[in-house]
Structures are given as C-alpha cells and as structure tokens.
C-alpha cells in the first residue's frame, strides 16, 4: 500500500490517478486550489483520501500540505507533480504577465512542492517522483512555445533530480503525454493570448484556429493514461522518460530522427572548435 501526493487533483489526469490509486487500496493526498470538488468526487473512499487546498505557487501552502499529509498517513511514497496550465500564442504575442503566470505554476510551483516533499522521502530513503511533462517538453511547436518551454524546464530539472536522488533510493520519471481527452484545451486550463500579430497567421495563428476543433477529440484516453502512471509508480526499474499516446510516440520518433540527421550534417563544424591538442573527440 502506497501513499500518494498528487497536485492538480480536481480534474483530468490528477483526479483519475487519485481515483485509481484509491480504488486499489492506496492512500491519497489529493491537492487542488479548491479541494471540495476532489472531496465530492472521491468521498466514497473515506479515510484513505485527504483532500487539501493547495496553490502550488505558494511555498508556505506547499510545506503546510506536506506536513498535514505526513501527520495523517506517516509518509509519502509517490509524488505526482501534475498541476499545470497552458498559454496559446506566438512567443512575441505572449505578454510578460502571461509568460510569468505559466512559469509560476508549471516550473516554480513544481519546484515548491518538490522541495517540500523531498525531505520526507530522503528520511525514508525511498520514494517515486513522477513529473508530468508533455510531448511539448521534448518537441516544441508554433503557438505553444511558452508552454513547451516550461516543460523543457521540467525535463531539465527532472534529469538532474534523477541523478541526485537515485543514490538515496528515490526514483524520478518524466511522464510525457500526447494529446489526451481531458479539459486541458478548455479556457479553464489554457489561456489564449488576446494580441494577434498578422505575420504569424500561418504558424501560431493557424494553431490558434485549430485548437477548438481538437478539444475533446484527442486520441488519448485519460483512464488508460492514469493506469499507465500507476504502472510507472510500481515499476522496479522505471524509465527516465515515459511517452503516453501514439501521437507522442510518433512525434518523439520524428524529433530523434531529425536530431540525428542534423547532428550528422553539422558534425564537422562541431568537432572543428576543439583546441588543437584535443584528440579522440566523438
């Protein structure tokens, strides 16, 4: 039996992961800005559920939530950093306020919660950290550049954490979903910038126009995606990265092929920049 600490648990992936963990008898600390929705949705699981108010951008709240979780359940075995939000618009169209807002949640909020939970896991000398990224954390795209940049940051942090924490018995996995049929593309999760620059009509503008038609028609099944997250949490040797969805796998393959092609094409230039006394470069 494991104890989970899940952020952004009021809907989407977070709520479904919490539901499935509770269904199999685990204990879940489900956090959200408004925990009443979590409590209402999962009330049948009784004392195995602890719903806590948490705005991940508030470090003090994060520390208090972790303390309450430990008092209730004695420890934390699995941290799922799921809370996040998006912004749609070309990089130039995105205001400073919108830029900072999405970073506050997706990067600094994740860091707040992680810093609060890791002392518990280090004392235990055990734990799993599952950081929800996106295919956009490996391959960026017009219209989603700011959002994707936050997920690139999450992946960089996660890679370092994996190396830092493995000797302490704590395993870190980056979860990269493709498009899933959640409410992520709804206005409640995805902010669309009001400024429109006509020069981007064929790139970011085309994406802006296409998004409404994609919403709730995405290929990924959140129930199956949540089950995959539980599988990762249970794995004896979990991967550094785990892709979810056929669209994610296809985009990953394309990006890797492009990286190899471009690296090979420009290898001679790369190797030409070493000092003359350096030998045996790759």
Secondary structure, DSSP 8 states (H G I E B T S, - for coil): --EEEESSTTSHHHHHHHHHHHHTT-EEEEEESSHHHHHHHHGGGGGGEEEEE--TT-HHHHHHHHHHHHHHHS--SEEEE----EEES-TTTS-HHHHHHHHIIIIIIHHHHHHHHHHHHHHHT-EEEEEE--GGGTS--TT-HHHHHHHHHHHHHHHHHHHHHHTTTEEEEEEEE-SBSSSTTSTTTEEE-S---GGGTTTHHHHHHHHHHHTT--SB-HHHHHHHHHHHHH-TT--SEEEESHHHHHHHHHHHHHHHHHHHHTHHHHHTTS-TT-----
